[in-house]
Amino acid sequence: MLKLLRLPAQGGGELWVIAHGLSVTDGRLQDIRPIHVLTFLAQHLAQGDKSRIFGLSFALENKLFSARHALRQLGFALSGVNEPFYSGGYVREYESHQVFLAALDAMLSATYSALEIAAQLNKSFHPELPHGFRKQARRFELFGLARNKWVARMLDIRSELSHFGTALISIPDGKVILQFTTEKRLEAFDRGRYQIELREIFGFPLELFALLDEWALSELRRVPPDQELDGFRQTSANAPLQHEKVKAVQIMSLMGESDAVKKDTAPDGGHVC
């Protein structure tokens, strides 16, 4: 959802700047997910340094892209594990397994980072909240680990793989085998050996988007519909962009057909002490 725009520079000339895709008319596609609308409107909800809010919003967009990209790479890596063309003999290569584990590590890291950046944005919306996703999960109902059991499992799997690297994969059984070597900070597992379905692991980025969409809907209700935003209109491929004003309600209407909005079941994000 990010764009590079060539805009007039102070003092003359032009320069390229990073902007949210929703600031450009051709970036306003239908069925935009609520989390993308929130990263565009976050500056009108947050308290504090606006430039930091911009930075966090763009960082979250980058991590969401990373999670999607890593998921695609994970699927590609899985297809190459023990590929059948060279399956004879008594020795097989292990590099394809390592490629899969590297892609898995990248996907889990991107998912984790997206949650941490979301927590930083959430603190700018609610300054009384603590820093960090884990701590917020104890006080902010929407982020709670009890209602988001996939998060607790993802955190444990990511921590074990990233810090201790004990993962093995069993492709015929469709499982990742993890030996949890320490009980420190485990949220869902106990110390010991577990077989975790690949189907569950491949679902983490989808669960991430669902959680952040729900959070976005709960926060976007507080944006004044008539709030004016800066935008740009592209009239042709080679013409300078034209500055325009757009109202928040016009941007929020772009997510009117999304599944998250149809259900509209997001809670108010109340705090739990």
Backbone as CSV, one residue per row, in Angstrom:
resi,resn,N_x,N_y,N_z,CA_x,CA_y,CA_z,C_x,C_y,C_z
1,MET,0.813,-1.222,0.000,0.000,0.000,0.000,0.842,1.266,0.000
2,LEU,2.121,1.166,-0.270,2.979,2.344,-0.316,3.292,2.701,-1.758
3,LYS,3.522,3.995,-1.999,3.852,4.504,-3.324,5.058,5.428,-3.223
4,LEU,5.760,5.593,-4.341,6.769,6.634,-4.475,6.187,7.736,-5.352
5,LEU,6.168,8.966,-4.823,5.598,10.099,-5.551,6.690,11.128,-5.841
6,ARG,6.687,11.673,-7.049,7.603,12.761,-7.397,6.865,14.073,-7.195
7,LEU,7.294,14.829,-6.191,6.590,16.041,-5.783,7.532,17.238,-5.825
8,PRO,6.960,18.458,-5.916,7.804,19.658,-5.889,8.558,19.776,-4.570
9,ALA,9.795,20.189,-4.641,10.623,20.357,-3.449,10.681,21.828,-3.072
10,GLN,10.835,22.087,-1.778,10.996,23.459,-1.329,12.281,24.021,-1.930
11,GLY,12.197,25.220,-2.482,13.368,25.825,-3.086,13.528,25.490,-4.554
12,GLY,12.565,24.707,-5.094,12.623,24.385,-6.510,13.010,22.942,-6.764
13,GLY,12.709,22.499,-7.939,13.018,21.126,-8.302,11.984,20.140,-7.783
14,GLU,12.290,18.868,-7.914,11.399,17.814,-7.479,12.179,16.746,-6.730
15,LEU,11.475,15.964,-5.927,12.105,14.852,-5.226,11.087,13.731,-5.060
16,TRP,11.610,12.519,-4.866,10.760,11.355,-4.648,10.530,11.166,-3.163
17,VAL,9.261,10.967,-2.778,8.916,10.750,-1.368,8.043,9.498,-1.271
18,ILE,8.124,8.825,-0.133,7.274,7.665,0.122,5.937,8.167,0.655
19,ALA,4.855,7.646,0.119,3.519,8.041,0.563,2.630,6.807,0.643
20,HIS,1.574,6.923,1.413,0.594,5.841,1.505,-0.164,5.745,0.190
21,GLY,-0.442,4.530,-0.251,-1.138,4.343,-1.514,-2.508,4.988,-1.558
22,LEU,-3.156,5.109,-0.414,-4.488,5.709,-0.386,-4.455,7.225,-0.560
23,SER,-3.266,7.822,-0.550,-3.178,9.266,-0.794,-3.258,9.591,-2.279
24,VAL,-3.201,8.574,-3.132,-3.234,8.766,-4.580,-4.531,8.164,-5.110
25,THR,-5.169,8.867,-6.033,-6.468,8.403,-6.522,-6.392,7.003,-7.112
26,ASP,-5.328,6.687,-7.873,-5.279,5.359,-8.486,-4.913,4.274,-7.492
27,GLY,-4.577,4.671,-6.256,-4.313,3.692,-5.219,-5.546,3.336,-4.411
28,ARG,-6.642,4.044,-4.647,-7.860,3.822,-3.876,-8.728,2.782,-4.566
29,LEU,-8.342,1.547,-4.415,-9.068,0.442,-5.014,-10.214,0.032,-4.102
30,GLN,-11.138,-0.711,-4.632,-12.248,-1.188,-3.817,-11.793,-2.346,-2.935
31,ASP,-12.559,-2.586,-1.885,-12.288,-3.688,-0.949,-10.913,-3.589,-0.301
32,ILE,-10.554,-2.399,0.125,-9.321,-2.197,0.880,-9.508,-2.788,2.273
33,ARG,-8.518,-3.516,2.759,-8.623,-4.083,4.104,-8.563,-2.954,5.131
34,PRO,-9.307,-3.091,6.242,-9.337,-2.031,7.256,-7.962,-1.646,7.793
35,ILE,-7.033,-2.591,7.910,-5.735,-2.242,8.477,-4.997,-1.245,7.586
36,HIS,-5.205,-1.318,6.260,-4.560,-0.354,5.366,-5.189,1.031,5.512
37,VAL,-6.488,1.062,5.768,-7.137,2.346,6.013,-6.627,2.947,7.323
38,LEU,-6.417,2.103,8.322,-5.925,2.606,9.606,-4.523,3.185,9.472
39,THR,-3.639,2.543,8.710,-2.295,3.099,8.574,-2.311,4.436,7.845
40,PHE,-3.346,4.669,7.045,-3.472,5.959,6.362,-4.029,7.029,7.292
41,LEU,-4.959,6.641,8.166,-5.641,7.618,9.022,-5.065,7.690,10.437
42,ALA,-4.022,6.931,10.714,-3.503,6.839,12.082,-3.121,8.194,12.661
43,GLN,-2.631,9.094,11.825,-2.191,10.402,12.312,-3.330,11.185,12.954
44,HIS,-4.571,10.855,12.611,-5.719,11.577,13.157,-6.286,10.898,14.406
45,LEU,-5.670,9.809,14.821,-6.069,9.122,16.045,-4.992,9.207,17.118
46,ALA,-3.755,9.326,16.678,-2.623,9.194,17.590,-2.322,10.503,18.308
47,GLN,-1.715,10.349,19.466,-1.211,11.478,20.230,0.312,11.458,20.150
48,GLY,0.905,12.629,20.007,2.353,12.684,19.969,2.880,13.120,18.614
49,ASP,4.150,12.809,18.380,4.887,13.229,17.194,4.268,12.622,15.928
50,LYS,3.738,13.485,15.058,3.084,12.998,13.846,4.068,12.295,12.916
51,SER,5.311,12.777,12.870,6.281,12.139,11.985,6.565,10.711,12.432
52,ARG,6.550,10.489,13.738,6.746,9.122,14.229,5.559,8.235,13.841
53,ILE,4.350,8.799,13.878,3.168,8.026,13.497,3.253,7.635,12.023
54,PHE,3.680,8.577,11.176,3.890,8.252,9.772,4.879,7.098,9.640
55,GLY,5.988,7.212,10.364,7.013,6.186,10.284,6.512,4.820,10.718
56,LEU,5.759,4.774,11.819,5.221,3.506,12.295,4.204,2.930,11.306
57,SER,3.380,3.800,10.726,2.381,3.337,9.764,3.051,2.713,8.542
58,PHE,4.085,3.369,8.044,4.782,2.840,6.875,5.551,1.573,7.244
59,ALA,6.108,1.533,8.456,6.817,0.333,8.897,5.864,-0.856,8.995
60,LEU,4.651,-0.612,9.482,3.672,-1.688,9.559,3.286,-2.172,8.164
61,GLU,3.102,-1.250,7.229,2.802,-1.658,5.857,3.935,-2.518,5.288
62,ASN,5.174,-2.143,5.565,6.306,-2.930,5.078,6.312,-4.327,5.675
63,LYS,6.014,-4.441,6.963,6.016,-5.755,7.610,4.847,-6.616,7.139
64,LEU,3.712,-6.001,6.868,2.584,-6.759,6.336,2.914,-7.298,4.946
65,PHE,3.596,-6.482,4.149,4.047,-6.987,2.851,5.051,-8.117,3.047
66,SER,5.963,-7.949,4.008,6.964,-8.993,4.263,6.303,-10.309,4.653
67,ALA,5.263,-10.238,5.480,4.570,-11.464,5.895,3.927,-12.150,4.701
68,ARG,3.301,-11.384,3.817,2.687,-11.966,2.615,3.742,-12.540,1.691
69,HIS,4.811,-11.794,1.489,5.887,-12.249,0.602,6.544,-13.509,1.163
70,ALA,6.805,-13.509,2.461,7.447,-14.675,3.078,6.546,-15.902,3.008
71,LEU,5.234,-15.703,3.092,4.316,-16.828,2.972,4.404,-17.449,1.582
72,ARG,4.480,-16.602,0.563,4.641,-17.128,-0.796,5.958,-17.881,-0.933
73,GLN,7.020,-17.315,-0.371,8.330,-17.966,-0.447,8.321,-19.294,0.314
74,LEU,7.579,-19.343,1.403,7.494,-20.575,2.189,6.824,-21.675,1.378
75,GLY,5.762,-21.328,0.673,5.104,-22.309,-0.179,6.011,-22.793,-1.296
76,PHE,6.768,-21.865,-1.877,7.709,-22.243,-2.928,8.799,-23.156,-2.371
77,ALA,9.317,-22.826,-1.180,10.362,-23.650,-0.571,9.852,-25.042,-0.242
78,LEU,8.605,-25.127,0.220,8.034,-26.427,0.564,7.956,-27.330,-0.658
79,SER,7.635,-26.745,-1.810,7.496,-27.552,-3.023,8.818,-28.151,-3.471
80,GLY,9.953,-27.589,-3.009,11.254,-28.084,-3.429,11.913,-29.047,-2.475
81,VAL,11.275,-29.326,-1.338,11.882,-30.232,-0.358,11.778,-31.669,-0.859
82,ASN,12.948,-32.327,-0.928,12.997,-33.730,-1.370,12.268,-33.937,-2.696
83,GLU,12.516,-33.007,-3.629,11.843,-33.139,-4.920,12.251,-34.474,-5.563
84,PRO,11.311,-35.120,-6.259,11.440,-36.543,-6.587,12.424,-36.892,-7.692
85,PHE,12.960,-35.902,-8.415,13.789,-36.231,-9.567,15.122,-36.877,-9.181
86,TYR,15.587,-36.616,-7.966,16.856,-37.176,-7.521,16.656,-37.888,-6.189
87,SER,15.714,-38.807,-6.132,15.332,-39.424,-4.870,15.982,-40.784,-4.645
88,GLY,16.816,-41.283,-5.580,17.421,-42.591,-5.413,18.619,-42.564,-4.488
89,GLY,19.195,-43.748,-4.256,20.405,-43.840,-3.455,20.145,-43.818,-1.969
90,TYR,21.246,-43.719,-1.224,21.189,-43.767,0.235,21.495,-42.417,0.888
91,VAL,21.774,-41.419,0.073,22.083,-40.089,0.597,21.242,-39.072,-0.169
92,ARG,20.620,-38.177,0.553,19.881,-37.086,-0.064,20.401,-35.759,0.466
93,GLU,20.261,-34.754,-0.358,20.691,-33.420,0.102,19.731,-32.885,1.166
94,TYR,20.240,-31.987,2.007,19.427,-31.386,3.070,19.196,-29.894,2.822
95,GLU,19.828,-29.378,1.772,19.754,-27.934,1.535,18.324,-27.463,1.328
96,SER,17.495,-28.264,0.651,16.110,-27.840,0.425,15.360,-27.692,1.743
97,HIS,15.703,-28.522,2.748,15.109,-28.371,4.070,15.551,-27.043,4.703
98,GLN,16.828,-26.716,4.509,17.346,-25.466,5.067,16.695,-24.256,4.404
99,VAL,16.432,-24.356,3.102,15.730,-23.276,2.407,14.341,-23.083,3.014
100,PHE,13.664,-24.202,3.286,12.340,-24.122,3.903,12.420,-23.489,5.289
101,LEU,13.386,-23.907,6.102,13.510,-23.364,7.459,13.863,-21.877,7.437
102,ALA,14.685,-21.467,6.455,15.005,-20.047,6.328,13.761,-19.238,5.975
103,ALA,12.932,-19.780,5.060,11.688,-19.095,4.700,10.723,-19.068,5.874
104,LEU,10.683,-20.145,6.641,9.828,-20.195,7.830,10.257,-19.155,8.849
105,ASP,11.556,-19.048,9.073,12.093,-18.060,10.003,11.703,-16.649,9.573
106,ALA,11.820,-16.377,8.260,11.472,-15.048,7.745,9.988,-14.751,7.919
107,MET,9.131,-15.739,7.677,7.694,-15.522,7.804,7.302,-15.269,9.256
108,LEU,7.849,-16.069,10.178,7.532,-15.879,11.590,8.050,-14.534,12.091
109,SER,9.242,-14.153,11.651,9.822,-12.870,12.084,8.987,-11.701,11.587
110,ALA,8.526,-11.767,10.334,7.710,-10.681,9.790,6.377,-10.584,10.522
111,THR,5.772,-11.729,10.831,4.499,-11.740,11.554,4.673,-11.156,12.946
112,TYR,5.740,-11.574,13.627,6.031,-11.059,14.964,6.291,-9.548,14.924
113,SER,7.094,-9.105,13.962,7.421,-7.677,13.872,6.175,-6.841,13.602
114,ALA,5.271,-7.358,12.776,4.036,-6.626,12.502,3.221,-6.420,13.778
115,LEU,3.164,-7.436,14.624,2.438,-7.306,15.893,3.110,-6.281,16.805
116,GLU,4.428,-6.286,16.842,5.138,-5.341,17.705,4.942,-3.901,17.229
117,ILE,4.978,-3.680,15.919,4.764,-2.334,15.397,3.320,-1.902,15.622
118,ALA,2.392,-2.833,15.459,0.986,-2.521,15.749,0.824,-2.097,17.201
119,ALA,1.551,-2.742,18.101,1.479,-2.380,19.518,2.017,-0.964,19.745
120,GLN,3.059,-0.579,19.010,3.574,0.788,19.148,2.543,1.802,18.676
121,LEU,1.885,1.508,17.555,0.820,2.392,17.100,-0.319,2.432,18.114
122,ASN,-0.649,1.273,18.668,-1.743,1.201,19.633,-1.448,2.040,20.868
123,LYS,-0.202,2.077,21.277,0.168,2.908,22.433,0.025,4.392,22.101
124,SER,0.262,4.751,20.845,0.066,6.157,20.468,-1.419,6.511,20.476
125,PHE,-2.301,5.512,20.264,-3.745,5.746,20.367,-4.202,5.762,21.820
126,HIS,-3.551,4.932,22.637,-3.928,4.761,24.044,-2.664,4.864,24.898
127,PRO,-2.240,6.071,25.237,-0.952,6.270,25.918,-0.828,5.539,27.252
128,GLU,-1.931,5.159,27.867,-1.853,4.484,29.159,-1.400,3.032,29.037
129,LEU,-1.373,2.502,27.822,-0.953,1.117,27.624,0.559,0.973,27.735
130,PRO,1.050,-0.199,28.114,2.498,-0.422,28.197,3.105,-0.610,26.807
131,HIS,4.432,-0.624,26.752,5.136,-0.908,25.512,5.133,-2.413,25.261
132,GLY,5.117,-2.801,23.994,5.279,-4.192,23.620,3.968,-4.948,23.516
133,PHE,3.898,-5.846,22.524,2.653,-6.576,22.281,2.307,-7.502,23.443
134,ARG,3.285,-8.232,23.973,2.989,-9.180,25.058,2.368,-8.477,26.256
135,LYS,2.938,-7.336,26.645,2.413,-6.612,27.804,1.035,-6.025,27.502
136,GLN,0.849,-5.525,26.279,-0.462,-4.981,25.929,-1.531,-6.075,25.907
137,ALA,-1.111,-7.284,25.532,-2.076,-8.390,25.452,-2.728,-8.674,26.799
138,ARG,-2.077,-8.288,27.882,-2.640,-8.510,29.222,-3.669,-7.438,29.600
139,ARG,-3.660,-6.321,28.892,-4.532,-5.214,29.278,-5.468,-4.742,28.160
140,PHE,-5.176,-5.124,26.934,-5.979,-4.674,25.794,-6.695,-5.886,25.219
141,GLU,-7.999,-5.916,25.377,-8.779,-7.124,25.113,-8.581,-7.670,23.700
142,LEU,-8.559,-6.806,22.709,-8.433,-7.269,21.337,-7.127,-8.025,21.090
143,PHE,-6.070,-7.667,21.787,-4.775,-8.314,21.603,-4.578,-9.506,22.544
144,GLY,-5.546,-9.786,23.401,-5.394,-10.809,24.425,-5.037,-12.173,23.851
145,LEU,-4.118,-12.875,24.511,-3.683,-14.185,24.040,-4.763,-15.244,24.250
146,ALA,-5.643,-15.044,25.216,-6.716,-16.011,25.443,-7.680,-16.046,24.264
147,ARG,-7.949,-14.900,23.655,-8.863,-14.843,22.514,-8.118,-15.004,21.194
148,ASN,-6.792,-14.895,21.205,-5.965,-15.063,20.006,-4.944,-16.173,20.269
149,LYS,-5.447,-17.381,20.379,-4.577,-18.512,20.731,-3.493,-18.740,19.691
150,TRP,-3.756,-18.391,18.456,-2.736,-18.558,17.414,-1.521,-17.687,17.700
151,VAL,-1.741,-16.512,18.302,-0.616,-15.618,18.612,0.302,-16.270,19.636
152,ALA,-0.289,-16.841,20.678,0.528,-17.490,21.712,1.370,-18.604,21.115
153,ARG,0.785,-19.407,20.245,1.522,-20.508,19.624,2.589,-19.980,18.667
154,MET,2.252,-18.949,17.896,3.214,-18.369,16.974,4.411,-17.791,17.721
155,LEU,4.159,-17.096,18.840,5.246,-16.516,19.618,6.201,-17.594,20.118
156,ASP,5.656,-18.697,20.595,6.501,-19.786,21.101,7.313,-20.423,19.971
157,ILE,6.662,-20.696,18.852,7.350,-21.329,17.727,8.441,-20.417,17.193
158,ARG,8.111,-19.161,17.042,9.102,-18.203,16.536,10.283,-18.072,17.485
159,SER,10.017,-18.010,18.780,11.091,-17.872,19.761,12.018,-19.081,19.740
160,GLU,11.449,-20.283,19.704,12.268,-21.494,19.703,13.098,-21.603,18.433
161,LEU,12.473,-21.337,17.301,13.195,-21.446,16.036,14.277,-20.380,15.916
162,SER,13.970,-19.148,16.327,14.914,-18.047,16.164,16.082,-18.118,17.147
163,HIS,15.799,-18.528,18.376,16.837,-18.490,19.410,17.565,-19.814,19.589
164,PHE,16.895,-20.919,19.302,17.511,-22.214,19.573,17.615,-23.100,18.324
165,GLY,16.767,-22.862,17.326,16.909,-23.508,16.034,16.797,-25.017,16.039
166,THR,15.840,-25.573,16.772,15.737,-27.022,16.873,14.778,-27.627,15.858
167,ALA,14.276,-26.847,14.927,13.208,-27.345,14.051,13.720,-28.378,13.056
168,LEU,12.924,-29.401,12.853,13.071,-30.364,11.768,11.737,-30.389,11.036
169,ILE,11.763,-30.854,9.798,10.501,-30.942,9.075,10.301,-32.349,8.566
170,SER,9.054,-32.757,8.582,8.664,-34.073,8.083,7.598,-33.851,7.023
171,ILE,8.048,-33.665,5.789,7.144,-33.277,4.711,6.054,-34.316,4.450
172,PRO,6.380,-35.628,4.412,5.300,-36.599,4.153,4.172,-36.513,5.170
173,ASP,4.515,-36.182,6.417,3.495,-36.056,7.457,2.928,-34.646,7.542
174,GLY,3.522,-33.692,6.807,3.040,-32.317,6.829,3.212,-31.644,8.172
175,LYS,4.381,-31.846,8.795,4.585,-31.325,10.143,5.983,-30.727,10.304
176,VAL,6.064,-29.775,11.226,7.341,-29.270,11.710,7.536,-29.821,13.110
177,ILE,8.719,-30.339,13.377,9.012,-30.947,14.674,9.879,-29.985,15.466
178,LEU,9.389,-29.590,16.616,10.098,-28.637,17.471,10.350,-29.250,18.846
179,GLN,11.553,-29.032,19.339,11.905,-29.429,20.703,12.039,-28.155,21.524
180,PHE,11.021,-27.845,22.316,11.085,-26.647,23.152,12.044,-26.923,24.302
181,THR,13.144,-26.192,24.308,14.242,-26.504,25.217,14.205,-25.707,26.516
182,THR,13.370,-24.695,26.565,13.285,-23.895,27.781,11.840,-23.488,28.012
183,GLU,11.446,-23.363,29.249,10.077,-22.946,29.575,9.958,-21.434,29.734
184,LYS,11.072,-20.742,29.622,11.067,-19.298,29.826,10.212,-18.621,28.758
185,ARG,9.223,-17.886,29.181,8.351,-17.065,28.344,7.483,-17.871,27.392
186,LEU,7.354,-19.164,27.587,6.441,-19.933,26.756,4.998,-19.554,27.089
187,GLU,4.189,-19.351,26.068,2.809,-18.921,26.249,1.810,-20.057,26.042
188,ALA,2.115,-21.003,25.144,1.148,-22.036,24.779,1.680,-23.452,24.953
189,PHE,2.981,-23.625,24.884,3.582,-24.949,24.952,4.295,-25.145,26.282
190,ASP,4.560,-26.395,26.609,5.445,-26.751,27.710,6.757,-27.248,27.120
191,ARG,7.752,-27.352,27.966,9.031,-27.867,27.514,8.850,-29.294,26.997
192,GLY,9.465,-29.594,25.842,9.341,-30.931,25.282,9.245,-30.905,23.768
193,ARG,8.965,-32.047,23.195,8.941,-32.248,21.750,7.504,-32.219,21.232
194,TYR,7.299,-31.472,20.148,5.966,-31.323,19.570,6.031,-31.460,18.049
195,GLN,4.981,-31.979,17.481,4.790,-32.005,16.040,3.683,-31.014,15.693
196,ILE,4.027,-30.023,14.902,3.111,-28.924,14.607,2.737,-28.984,13.135
197,GLU,1.452,-28.975,12.870,0.960,-29.097,11.504,1.415,-27.908,10.662
198,LEU,1.898,-28.203,9.452,2.259,-27.130,8.528,1.055,-26.263,8.198
199,ARG,-0.116,-26.875,8.161,-1.335,-26.123,7.861,-1.534,-24.991,8.869
200,GLU,-1.260,-25.261,10.138,-1.387,-24.214,11.155,-0.379,-23.104,10.920
201,ILE,0.857,-23.479,10.638,1.914,-22.485,10.456,1.639,-21.607,9.242
202,PHE,1.181,-22.212,8.148,0.872,-21.433,6.951,-0.291,-20.471,7.197
203,GLY,-1.082,-20.714,8.215,-2.218,-19.844,8.507,-1.882,-18.617,9.325
204,PHE,-0.669,-18.522,9.882,-0.337,-17.401,10.763,-0.480,-16.032,10.084
205,PRO,0.042,-15.818,8.867,-0.139,-14.498,8.249,-1.608,-14.153,8.004
206,LEU,-2.432,-15.148,7.676,-3.859,-14.881,7.483,-4.515,-14.477,8.797
207,GLU,-4.128,-15.149,9.877,-4.634,-14.774,11.204,-4.164,-13.378,11.587
208,LEU,-2.944,-13.032,11.208,-2.407,-11.701,11.492,-3.280,-10.624,10.867
209,PHE,-3.597,-10.768,9.588,-4.409,-9.768,8.912,-5.808,-9.694,9.522
210,ALA,-6.374,-10.845,9.889,-7.710,-10.841,10.496,-7.713,-10.094,11.820
211,LEU,-6.683,-10.317,12.648,-6.594,-9.634,13.939,-6.413,-8.131,13.740
212,LEU,-5.521,-7.742,12.849,-5.261,-6.315,12.663,-6.438,-5.613,12.000
213,ASP,-7.183,-6.317,11.143,-8.409,-5.735,10.586,-9.424,-5.456,11.690
214,GLU,-9.567,-6.392,12.601,-10.521,-6.219,13.702,-10.112,-5.042,14.581
215,TRP,-8.829,-4.963,14.864,-8.304,-3.830,15.645,-8.542,-2.519,14.907
216,ALA,-8.266,-2.509,13.597,-8.435,-1.295,12.805,-9.878,-0.807,12.843
217,LEU,-10.830,-1.713,12.700,-12.235,-1.320,12.725,-12.618,-0.679,14.048
218,SER,-12.081,-1.220,15.143,-12.423,-0.665,16.453,-11.860,0.737,16.634
219,GLU,-10.710,1.014,16.020,-10.094,2.342,16.155,-10.685,3.347,15.163
220,LEU,-11.000,2.894,13.965,-11.479,3.809,12.925,-12.825,4.431,13.267
221,ARG,-13.565,3.828,14.178,-14.844,4.411,14.587,-14.657,5.785,15.228
222,ARG,-13.440,6.072,15.679,-13.183,7.343,16.368,-12.704,8.440,15.426
223,VAL,-12.518,8.127,14.147,-12.073,9.144,13.187,-13.272,9.984,12.755
224,PRO,-13.217,11.304,12.881,-14.332,12.146,12.420,-14.536,11.972,10.916
225,PRO,-15.750,11.657,10.478,-15.992,11.416,9.043,-15.605,12.589,8.158
226,ASP,-15.747,13.834,8.678,-15.463,15.018,7.867,-13.998,15.450,7.955
227,GLN,-13.170,14.681,8.629,-11.753,15.013,8.727,-11.139,15.109,7.329
228,GLU,-10.495,16.253,7.025,-9.896,16.431,5.706,-8.476,15.889,5.680
229,LEU,-8.122,15.255,4.564,-6.815,14.643,4.386,-6.192,15.170,3.104
230,ASP,-4.872,15.162,3.081,-4.167,15.545,1.868,-4.087,14.355,0.920
231,GLY,-4.355,14.619,-0.339,-4.263,13.570,-1.340,-3.702,14.119,-2.631
232,PHE,-3.536,13.238,-3.606,-2.972,13.624,-4.895,-3.754,12.922,-5.998
233,ARG,-3.952,13.650,-7.085,-4.665,13.101,-8.232,-3.698,13.009,-9.415
234,GLN,-3.689,11.847,-10.048,-2.872,11.646,-11.238,-3.752,11.791,-12.462
235,THR,-3.470,12.804,-13.275,-4.286,13.061,-14.452,-3.745,12.355,-15.688
236,SER,-2.439,12.143,-15.727,-1.823,11.375,-16.807,-0.472,10.878,-16.320
237,ALA,0.107,9.956,-17.072,1.356,9.324,-16.630,2.506,10.322,-16.541
238,ASN,2.499,11.353,-17.366,3.640,12.270,-17.441,3.340,13.668,-16.915
239,ALA,2.183,13.836,-16.272,1.824,15.152,-15.731,2.100,15.182,-14.234
240,PRO,2.526,16.330,-13.703,2.728,16.431,-12.250,1.446,16.106,-11.490
241,LEU,1.590,15.556,-10.321,0.432,15.212,-9.503,-0.266,16.472,-9.020
242,GLN,-1.571,16.429,-8.961,-2.358,17.558,-8.488,-2.774,17.311,-7.037
243,HIS,-2.483,18.296,-6.170,-2.870,18.192,-4.766,-4.377,18.351,-4.632
244,GLU,-4.966,17.546,-3.735,-6.401,17.650,-3.494,-6.694,17.327,-2.030
245,LYS,-7.883,17.684,-1.594,-8.359,17.336,-0.260,-9.410,16.240,-0.377
246,VAL,-9.344,15.284,0.523,-10.317,14.204,0.539,-10.764,14.003,1.980
247,LYS,-12.009,13.634,2.184,-12.533,13.449,3.531,-12.350,12.003,3.988
248,ALA,-12.207,11.840,5.284,-11.981,10.512,5.850,-13.089,9.544,5.473
249,VAL,-14.324,10.016,5.423,-15.448,9.132,5.106,-15.302,8.536,3.710
250,GLN,-14.692,9.286,2.780,-14.480,8.768,1.437,-13.478,7.613,1.449
251,ILE,-12.460,7.735,2.287,-11.455,6.680,2.384,-12.052,5.457,3.073
252,MET,-12.786,5.680,4.168,-13.345,4.546,4.907,-14.406,3.807,4.096
253,SER,-15.044,4.500,3.145,-16.049,3.830,2.318,-15.418,2.789,1.397
254,LEU,-14.115,2.861,1.172,-13.445,1.914,0.285,-13.407,0.511,0.862
255,MET,-13.592,0.376,2.169,-13.574,-0.952,2.775,-14.993,-1.457,3.022
256,GLY,-15.978,-0.834,2.372,-17.378,-1.161,2.616,-17.779,-2.560,2.227
257,GLU,-17.049,-3.187,1.291,-17.424,-4.520,0.845,-16.539,-5.611,1.413
258,SER,-15.602,-5.252,2.297,-14.700,-6.268,2.836,-15.440,-7.174,3.813
259,ASP,-14.955,-8.402,3.955,-15.589,-9.356,4.868,-15.595,-8.835,6.288
260,ALA,-14.494,-8.160,6.678,-14.402,-7.669,8.056,-15.489,-6.645,8.340
261,VAL,-15.791,-5.786,7.355,-16.804,-4.756,7.563,-18.198,-5.359,7.503
262,LYS,-18.387,-6.353,6.632,-19.697,-6.998,6.545,-20.083,-7.611,7.881
263,LYS,-19.115,-8.275,8.527,-19.400,-8.902,9.818,-19.593,-7.843,10.888
264,ASP,-18.704,-6.823,10.855,-18.786,-5.705,11.803,-19.004,-6.192,13.225
265,THR,-18.211,-7.162,13.627,-18.364,-7.724,14.963,-17.240,-7.326,15.890
266,ALA,-16.404,-6.388,15.446,-15.249,-6.027,16.271,-15.701,-5.376,17.569
267,PRO,-15.131,-5.791,18.705,-15.452,-5.122,19.969,-14.833,-3.741,20.026
268,ASP,-15.097,-3.047,21.086,-14.608,-1.685,21.211,-13.154,-1.596,21.625
269,GLY,-12.499,-2.742,21.808,-11.091,-2.709,22.187,-10.896,-2.261,23.619
270,GLY,-11.819,-2.582,24.498,-11.733,-2.147,25.878,-10.555,-2.750,26.605
271,HIS,-10.110,-2.081,27.627,-8.953,-2.527,28.389,-9.408,-3.515,29.481
272,VAL,-8.579,-4.471,29.733,-8.831,-5.418,30.795,-7.679,-5.331,31.784
273,CYS,-7.966,-5.006,33.009,-6.906,-4.887,34.013,-6.550,-6.262,34.558
